[in-house]
Amino acid sequence: MSMGANAVRRMEEISSLPIYRHRQEGLLTDLYQLTMMYGFYKSGRMEQHVVFDVFYRTNPCDNGYVICAGLEQAAVYLHHLQFYSEEISYLRSLGLFDEGFLAELEQFRFTGTVHAIPEGTVVFPHEPLIRVEGRIFELQLIESALLCFVNHQSLIATKAARIVQATLGGGVIEDTQPTSEFGLRRAQNGDAAIFGARASYIGGCTSTSNVTAGYNFAIPVSGTQAHSWIQSFDSEIEAFRVYVAAFPDRAVLLVDTYDVLHSGVPNAIVVGRELREKGFDLLGVRIDSGDLSYLSKASRRLLDEAGFQNTQIIASDDLDEDTIRDLMLQGAKIDGWGVGTALITAKGCPALGGVYKLAAEEKEGRFIPRIKVSENPLKVTNPGKKKVVRFYVNQQASADLIMLDDEVTPQGEPVTLFDPIHTYKRKTVRDYTVKELLVPIFEKGEIVYELPQLEDIRSFTQRELAALSSETRRPKNPHIYHVDLSLPLWELKRDLVARRRNPL
């Protein structure tokens, strides 16, 4: 983290990206946020200082963790948040708000304080991913947008990690195979595709087919040809020859348009030999249909026998993590993967389900904790202004502790943690190092966090995943990582629940 001028300079650099430039974000909200703001304005409560938390309750896809993403988009939004004249005119046309309220919106700027868990961090249910402090008038507005950014990118980054880790074949994090994201045509819209590509890169993908995402975020772009290219020529081998003439140093050929083993790969080998005569080589072949396990093994034999041992086999065809894992278990001879629909749409887990809940209100110079009570224990919020600390034992993440912000962070003494619901489940952590996860992003509306380069976020994510146990990374029935409440926070929550249940 860097404060001051570097943080501002980096923010302006990111804000100048085409994807962020000239975006009008004032109306990126739900109507009920504006009606609540109007209620605070009319009742004289708009200056009330409060604390809200962004968190989620359950891991998507029955996963053991989530990769936190979307903070950059959230930070740019808060930094530039304002209402433009045409937006004010639209709100006036609704006939819901008086001119005094619209005047407040005309001069609106975000002046709050934000702490957040950096992008790429592995996180778990109920942990505050973002903690915002400030006027309730401002904090009510930003709920919908913050959730939109963080829910979407965290979901896609997590899905990407699941897919990329499926290529491990029982190895270590560093042994994952190259995986390209190319879901643009299947994304719900353009922004989902662009920011989804960014999140996919954070999660471990090595490239994207999305040129706009590559342009905006410096993600490596990849792609060769589609079946239509092959079909547009009188013969497959002519299509191959014309393509490699245009891109002799990027010769990856799609071999399943007609017949992989009797046409596609043999023709690719012929063209590969012609390339070698010109000083180039056949980099790869791509198979996009059929029995990928059988076809990849047979293609590998044909290529090897022809002297193309270094030519890679790339697989696509509506892949997801389960299919990739099965292919790895079957010993498929695949060197790289292209994943589209299942990744960009987070197939099987369409939403993260993050929420934004009031945690405290300031009265007489101090924050008073607030709680939401529910018949469902998962929906009972953790009250108060909080922080999250992570314990590492032998450089492996061992447990997290959600604490009240004014509690002293443990610094070496043994710490006994207990399950917040099943309190008899206990774990004592010894010989640990500890890290506080929430870091300052904005102080009274001023950016104080130097947003990192995307490449650095991606590398950080890989270190975060490597610090998790393999049992927690397990795609099916993963080990439940310990996330507990400190005793003072647990007692506060218990007392507030009892008070709300028995208000008299």
Secondary structure, 3 states (H helix, E strand, C coil): CCCCHHHHHHHHHHHCCCCCCCCCCCCCCCHHHHHHHHHHHHCCCCCCEEEEEEECCCCHHHCCCEECCCHHHHHHHHHHCCCCHHHHHHHHHCCCCCHHHHHHHHCCCCCCEEEECCCCCEECCCCCCEEEEEEHHHHHHCHHHHHHHHHHHHHHHHHHHHHHHHHHCCCCHHHCCCEEECCHHHCCCHHHHHHHHHHHHHHCCCEECCHHHHHHHCCCECCCCCHHHHHCCCCHHHHHHHHHHHCHHHCEEECCCCCHHHHHHHHHHHHHHHHHHCCCCCCEEEECCCCHHHHHHHHHHHHHHCCCCCCEEEECCCCCHHHHHHHHHCCCCCCEEEECHHHHCCCCCCCCCCEEEEEEEEECCEEEECCCCCCCHHHCCCCCCEEEEEEEECCEEEEEEEEECCCCCCCCCCEEEECCCCCCCEEEECCCEEEECCEEEEECCEECCCCCCHHHHHHHHHHHHHCCCHHHHCCCCCCCCEEEECHHHHHHHHHHHHHHHCCC
